[in-house]
């Protein structure tokens, strides 16, 4: 610290530092008080109460379709509401729309950037959004004319100052929610590209987001490299709840189907369940033999099963209530980078660094 | 050799580590346990023909140890994890360049910590050239170059033709040092050095090995955290205070709720209850989807509407039936208002002001044709909002109407005869008949042989 030239400045600087220190300690003591309050209501563990629940029987899920066509690592995928089409994006900039049921490729677009880390299907099924190292989220309307060049109709919607890590349409083709390496999330109007709301609060890259499954709700959850999972009010831009129990980056967040809880997957090799009403972490899904990070998580339709895609090429299936692992699925030959359950829960899809996507049921 | 500090290892230790580093540390913990004298893997010297093979253990030893010590039930899982550890080079088969784990008598050896991935190795081609060159200088059968290594050496000689003398000198110097070592020690070190190169210059058959060390551009080391400003600290304090004031539920209550939800939806979860007639992905038969797309809702689907108002609102057929029922009672304005407000939130921002006015005129303005009843507080607020109309202009009114519908119209709908009829009388259309019907309508006739059915 440079020595102040004027004595008054010295006193002012000292006063400022004192104020900052005072505020910092106040903030920290409030934070610990919050942890205390949260812990007070922890009268029992979820898996203890779940002992009375019937165990799940023998679990058999297999690869039912393998989608080959990407020339490089598959980074992201999303389902169409029609329960059979999917969009996927990869490291080499290719975005492909498939009819996963027949394994036919229906559309393909080459993005002008590599590492397309985010892609999403519009609710109408008539458009897809994607982005990555270009710091943007672009929307491509899907043409019925196979010969039409999709890239020509591309619409740039979101602009961030760092890579796009995730994107999702709200319940409309007209709004997109994005998360970015610039530490923010943002809500955009697709038609005009106007920023409707921005969300500040993460101290590092935001890696994932998920919209709450409510008809009336206006909230979403995000996870980041600051190990925090934040719940946001879309209308005000405020962070309404925050959870920090992971030991490393949170790569994936997904709401429990009722909307009262959400799961997260992290580089610390664990998945965790946070309940919004209890306002705390209520379960950890981990095993001594699982040491590679979780890239992606999603629930089965009833919320009883949690599927996790891992960097050790496997998928672990967890019993959400009892906390035990039900099954481990092998098949991919490299990291599983993305995992989503289909809209009607009949299957889930995984994308991998081995260039393929698989549909499991 | 080139070592780089790409891992973002800060002085804080674990806190700053890149995702790869976290995994390396965990694997190293396992390796340390494997090497423990008491409970580790038994390492021994095996006598074979005229030679001794020092410091080895078998693949089965590894699998057995992992199954016992890492809480693994299935040896397949142990094999998978073990193969990943071998691919990172933590132990290696002494007679093979391909780094996998086999559950048999194949001999493996531990890698020396000097060569561990956590030291952030990024060896250059010149280093590889020196290594291969050194191998050719040593007159040992076991050090003979494999075909792919000979090819690599040839390529490197062409690439570094101008500085080959320098490379040769380095190789010579290293060979000289190696010669001085004890015979057994040399055997071990030679194999460890080879395993190192198997990780960093793998034989192309196992090309994907390279990707193990790749990480995505999202995991760049975090920049130094800035000291928070006074304003930021005030914001934090406000946030914590708000959080403290939040009403929380006891864990026991929350657990019951989560359990209740999953039990209620168990029969609707295709992963747990096979869907009727079949799961299209398993049977290759899309009847399930066709039934869902039809206007005739099945019994199971109708039953779900009774779980809560959200179930009716999110199912298009449910909404239709609910609206129909309310229209029959001449009380549909609440639902129509709610649906209209949902709709306006989905429009492009450009269209919002017009739509808001339209909704105001239809439902809330004095003398509105479909007047709805909201409490005076919401009404006043809405009147204000409409003056500067945004997407959330009707938020308060919509919330009030939703609560009203939930407690009043919705419960009447579920008790109504219209709903009960749908629930009880309507058995699902016989699925075989439906299948035949849909086959007749389907675009491809490949599977349909009319003569067989007649």
Interface residues (C-beta under 8 A of the other chain):
Chain A: X16 X19 X20 X23 X24 X26 X27 X30 X31 X33 X34 X37 X38 X41 X42 X43 X44 X45 X46 X49 X50 X53 X56 X61 X64 X65 X73 X75 X83 X84 X101 X115 X117 X133 X163 X165 X170 X171 X172 X173 X174 X175 X181 X189 X190 X191 X192 X194 X196 X203 X204 X205 X207 X214 X215 X216 X225 X235 X239 X241 X242 X248 X249 X256 X257 X258 X260 X261 X267 X268 X269 X275 X277 X278 X279 X282 X287 X288 X289 X291 X292 X293 X300 X301 X302 X303 X304 X305 X311 X312 X313 X314 X320 X321 X328 X330 X333 X334 X335 X344 X345 X346 X347 X353 X354 X359 X361
Chain B: X19 X22 X23 X26 X27 X30 X66 X70 X71 X72 X74 X76 X77 X78 X80 X81 X84 X208 X211 X216 X217 X218 X219 X220 X222 X225 X227 X228 X230 X233 X234 X236 X237 X239 X240 X241 X243 X244 X246 X248 X249 X250 X251 X252 X253 X254 X255 X256 X257 X258 X259 X261 X262 X263 X264 X265 X266 X268 X269 X270 X271 X272 X275 X279 X280 X281 X282 X286 X288 X289 X292 X310 X313 X314 X342 X345 X346 X347 X348 X349 X350 X391 X392 X395 X398 X399 X402
